[in-house]
Amino acid sequence: VFSVWVILQVLEIFCMYHEMQSIVYSTLNFERMYTVLREMKFIDDKAATDSANNIVKSPETKKEQLVSNVPTPEAIAEQEKIFMPPEHLARRAIAFGSPGRTALEPDELKMLVNDAFRGEKYFIVVGKDEKNERGLSARVRQWRRMRRSGVNVEKGVSLDYYLDPQEQCYIVLHESANNLDILKSALALVIFRRKLVALDATMRRKKSSLDDPPPPFRTRDCEEILRETRIEASKVFPHLLRELTKKGWRPPLRSLLGRVSARADWKIQQVREKRHDPAATTTESK
């Protein structure tokens, strides 16, 4: 009797798994949103491919230039995990945090709020997590990454030098940020992670050996690419919303992404716009 009960329970779980997998969600939670943003392609992807061959290829249309290959809800449903936890980088606890997680310095905070992400209801912080201790799973991920890279760690060498650069950045949200701001900040995080991985690879190539890696990144080391990230995210974001609607996703206008409790408060500075002066243009033409 017990063996029959075990077989029936296994069959029930198997049927429930396939039943839940057949459900297609058109609303975005953070895990689905991150998968969509990770798989879509930006102009950076095409530019990187062309620059490797020293060829600059301009896109045919403006939409192609900014965003393409946005997955449908059906495609995401096939990838979505049911019983297993989401990927490490797709977890809200990893993607969002407070300024104190990396012991952000005052000059770094001033640069983020008044310069790199001026006018936005979010900013991206770069640095090692000083607030939470790294557990066994974090050490296993780090060990696997070092093994793939062929790194031999000697005694006395800190493992912090071999952290995944994508784990060294996260989003800080303003207390008044809504779901559109969360979506925009997640888009900026995906763009920045790509840039940070490329920067890490470049710095490691400049080192004399694999056992002499660059130190962990800090916000002050990434000022330029943080500015580039904010500009690119602002350009791509309207086109992303349009493409999401075309692919069948519901726009995140209400509480679709869940509540992010880690927020901060700062004075949002107005973006300085350069005004066009017709009189000056006329004078120069004369």
Salt bridges, closest charged atoms under 4 A:
GLU39 OE2 - ARG38 NH2 3.92
ASP44 OD2 - LYS195 NZ 3.69
ASP45 OD1 - ARG194 NH1 2.81
GLU64 OE1 - LYS46 NZ 3.91
GLU80 OE2 - ARG32 NE 2.95
GLU87 OE1 - ARG38 NH1 2.69
GLU105 OE2 - ARG220 NH1 3.30
GLU108 OE1 - ARG218 NH2 2.93
GLU108 OE2 - ARG220 NH1 3.18
ASP115 OD2 - ARG227 NH2 2.64
GLU120 OE2 - LYS184 NZ 3.07
ASP160 OD2 - LYS128 NZ 2.62
GLU167 OE1 - HIS88 NE2 3.90
GLU167 OE1 - ARG134 NH1 3.58
GLU167 OE2 - ARG141 NE 3.37
ASP200 OD2 - ARG145 NH2 3.42
ASP200 OD2 - ARG204 NE 2.90
GLU223 OE1 - ARG227 NH2 3.32
GLU224 OE1 - ARG227 NH1 3.64
GLU228 OE1 - LYS195 NZ 3.55
GLU232 OE2 - LYS195 NZ 2.99
ASP265 OD1 - HIS174 NE2 3.41
